[in-house]
Each structure stands twice: as C-alpha cells, then as structure tokens.
C-alpha cells in the first residue's frame, strides 16, 4: 500500500512569511521548463483538509499492521489490525475517536481495492 506524507514535509516557509507547498514548487518547475508544460495536477498528491489530518497521521503509523491469510500461493491482506488503530488513536489523544477510526478504515479499504485492481 502506498501513502505519502511528502506534501506536508515539502512545505517551505520563506523569510517574508509566505509558504510554498509541493504544488507551488511543481507549478514553478513545470513553468520554467523549455517549452513550459502543465503539471500533472490530476494525478498528484493534494493538501489534506484540516479535518483529515488526524486520520492521515494515524494511518501513516499503522498502515503496515495488516492481518493476512495464506491463500496457498502467497499471503493476502485481509484487513487492517483494528486494535493497533485504536491504540494509536488513544496514544495521540484524538478527540473524534470514532470519526478518525472510520476515516482510517475507509482509507485502508480504498487503497486495498486500488491495489487489487492493479494486480488484476
């Protein structure tokens, strides 16, 4: 499963207080090419909404804690370990516990389905 935190880690705060995001940097880079091009915005990472930051942080921590089963040929991912998700939610004292859990699980199942489609 793939999930990246590079958008948040790529923020640059300038001396004048302006903040450049990965998107800003990408637009500048594509604009300076010869000939200038359009950045691949439709397929690129976007900024998280503030209400999703807790779920993204928890997901990044627990995404490798999966439950698998052996299908006779290989281990198959069945689910994300719910107990680990709840422990992380508790450890970070997340206020919207149930909402965050639901977002983490939705993210996991969405990415799992995308991975299954790629494998077909």
C-alpha positions, -999 to +999 in steps of 0.1 A: +000+000+000+012+034-008+007+066+012+029+096+012+035+124+037+057+143+013+032+171+007+034+182+044+071+177+046+078+197+014+064+230+028+089+258+026+084+289+047+101+319+032+117+348+051+087+370+042+063+345+058+050+330+026+046+292+025+054+273-007+038+239-009+047+210-031+021+222-056+036+257-057+070+242-063+057+218-090+039+247-109+071+267-108+092+238-121+069+230-150+065+267-159+103+271-161+107+242-185+116+247-221+090+246-235+068+253-205+045+225-195+015+218-174+020+200-141+002+166-136-022+181-110-050+155-117-027+126-107-007+143-079-010+145-042-031+173-027-031+191+006-051+174+033-081+191+047-076+200+083-104+176+095-085+147+079-050+154+094-055+131+125-067+102+103-038+106+080-013+107+109-028+076+124-030+058+090+007+065+083+016+050+117-005+018+114-007+011+077+018-018+079-001-035+107-022-057+085-039-091+090-031-116+063-041-151+053-022-176+031-042-185+000-019-214-010+004-193-030+010-160-011-001-140+019-031-119+011-040-088+030-074-092+047-078-062+070-060-036+090-055-045+126-083-026+144-066-029+178-035-011+166-056+017+151-074+022+184-041+022+204-027+049+181-059+069+184-056+066+222-019+074+223-024+106+204-055+116+224-076+121+193-108+139+201-130+125+173-121+088+181-149+071+161-147+095+132-110+091+129-112+053+131-138+053+103-116+076+081-086+054+087-105+023+078-121+039+047-086+050+036-073+015+041-101-003+022-099+023-006-062+017-011-066-021-007-092-021-035-069+000-057-041-024-051-063-054-060-073-037-093-037-031-102-029-067-096-056-079-119 
